[in-house]
Amino acid sequence: FDALLGWLGALPAAITLLAPVRVRKNDGVYPASTVHEGERSTLRHVAHFAGRFVHALAFFVWPFAVYSPLTALTWVLVPACSGSLVFMAVTQVAHLLEATIEGPSNAPRSWASQQIANACDFAPDSPLVARLTGGLNRQVEHHLFPTVHHSHLPE
């Protein structure tokens, strides 16, 4: 249980704070991707990291300065754990179905074909599911176009 609780809290923090650092260190390419996010000015990098920093302060530090420790811990853990549970449920549904474990046996082995064979969409026409999952209900499109914001995927 302790490992699960640690994971549920660590995942949102890592996504918030470490993902942009990895992209920056990898010359603008997301890990495990071949897609370059494009050139960014220094000002845009500063603004991006400042936004991440403010987010971390607001959701992980500020509650402990304002509330009692138990209330602050609740303030931090409830959204972080909820987000982690949704993220894990979405990735499990989208990648660990029988049809997506290996993909169809006759699938060509190109990169795009692999992305299509090893992911599946669920409830792609549901605005509610899209909102709750941050657009991850469109896993095939997300894998084919990882740098496109999910609001543009239905197009």
C-alpha atoms as one frame of an Amber mdcrd trajectory, in Angstrom:
protein
   0.000   0.000   0.000   2.852   2.394   0.807   4.374   1.850  -2.643   1.005
   2.528  -4.294   0.513   5.716  -2.287   4.058   6.819  -3.155   3.459   6.151
  -6.848   0.128   8.013  -6.815   1.835  11.097  -5.396   5.120  10.840  -7.298
   3.636  10.490 -10.794   1.925  13.907 -10.898   4.976  15.590  -9.402   7.300
  13.938 -11.915   5.055  14.801 -14.855   4.796  18.390 -13.678   8.444  19.003
 -12.868  10.656  16.507 -14.680   9.044  16.016 -18.107   9.948  19.477 -19.446
  13.523  19.093 -18.175  13.893  15.788 -20.066  12.560  17.365 -23.265  14.946
  20.327 -22.901  17.942  18.025 -22.321  16.951  15.908 -25.317  17.084  18.832
 -27.775  13.323  19.309 -27.759  12.444  15.677 -28.486  10.132  13.864 -26.092
  11.664  10.682 -24.632  10.686   7.558 -26.611   9.584   9.761 -29.500  11.091
  10.918 -32.738   8.966  14.069 -32.869  10.746  17.367 -32.301   8.580  19.886
 -30.501  10.002  22.772 -32.487  12.277  25.630 -31.630  11.525  27.678 -28.521
  12.980  31.004 -27.603  14.702  31.444 -24.267  11.780  33.596 -23.140   9.338
  30.808 -23.943  11.462  28.306 -21.999  11.583  30.678 -19.025   7.806  31.197
 -19.187   7.212  27.440 -19.471   9.389  26.559 -16.477   7.960  29.496 -14.486
   4.472  28.117 -15.098   5.558  24.663 -13.941   7.173  26.200 -10.856   4.033
  28.191  -9.978   1.965  25.021 -10.464   4.240  23.096  -8.096   4.068  25.882
  -5.503   0.279  26.163  -5.742  -0.445  22.443  -5.568   2.408  21.009  -3.488
   3.799  23.807  -1.252   1.158  26.474  -0.665  -1.337  24.169   1.108   1.219
  23.457   3.847   1.743  27.184   4.423  -1.986  27.892   4.747  -3.689  24.811
   6.224  -3.082  22.390   9.041  -0.819  19.501   8.047  -3.695  17.019   7.691
  -5.811  19.398   5.604  -2.792  20.327   3.477  -1.943  16.668   2.901  -5.532
  16.062   1.821  -5.370  19.114  -0.460  -2.234  17.706  -2.093  -3.048  13.993
  -2.224  -6.698  13.948  -3.345  -6.141  15.652  -6.728  -2.742  14.011  -7.250
  -4.039  10.516  -6.482  -7.232  11.051  -8.481  -5.216  12.191 -11.483  -2.863
   9.245 -11.149  -5.719   6.755 -10.928  -7.344   8.202 -14.042  -3.985   8.183
 -15.861  -3.289   4.566 -14.916  -6.813   3.455 -15.837  -6.564   5.195 -19.205
  -3.173   3.729 -20.077  -4.249   0.242 -19.001  -7.438   0.367 -21.074  -5.635
   1.803 -24.086  -2.620  -0.517 -24.134  -3.275  -3.780 -22.330  -6.209  -5.210
 -24.211  -5.780  -8.536 -25.956  -5.895  -6.848 -29.362  -3.181  -4.320 -28.468
  -0.613  -6.493 -26.708   1.043  -7.578 -29.946  -1.219  -6.015 -32.534  -2.615
  -7.948 -35.455  -0.220 -10.591 -36.751  -0.437  -9.256 -40.307   0.389  -5.666
 -39.315   3.298  -4.097 -41.203   6.156  -3.152 -38.939   6.417   0.542 -39.793
   6.438   3.015 -36.903   2.949   4.381 -37.627   1.496   0.892 -38.047   2.934
  -0.133 -34.693   1.377   2.928 -33.031  -2.011   2.037 -34.479  -1.714  -1.677
 -33.658  -0.582  -1.183 -30.060  -3.099   1.405 -28.864  -6.842   1.802 -28.975
  -9.233   4.680 -28.560 -12.145   4.501 -26.166 -15.172   6.798 -26.070 -13.552
   9.077 -28.691 -16.777  11.056 -29.218 -17.418  11.737 -25.532 -16.581  15.292
 -24.405 -16.871  14.149 -20.777 -14.328  11.339 -21.163 -12.026  13.649 -23.137
 -12.206  16.230 -20.335 -11.646  13.686 -17.566  -8.674  12.059 -19.291  -7.051
  15.136 -20.801  -7.700  13.746 -24.260  -5.957  10.436 -23.587  -9.081   8.584
 -24.666  -7.729   9.145 -28.201  -4.613   7.019 -27.713  -4.000   6.163 -31.374
  -4.002   9.827 -32.369  -1.968  10.713 -29.274   0.739   8.224 -30.294   0.735
   9.297 -33.937   0.846  13.032 -33.105   2.344  13.332 -29.595   2.979  17.065
 -29.739  -0.516  18.001 -30.933  -2.760  19.266 -28.117  -5.641  16.897 -27.453
  -8.224  19.556 -28.283  -7.031  19.383 -31.905  -7.074  15.579 -32.223 -10.744
  15.277 -33.265  -9.916  17.422 -36.312
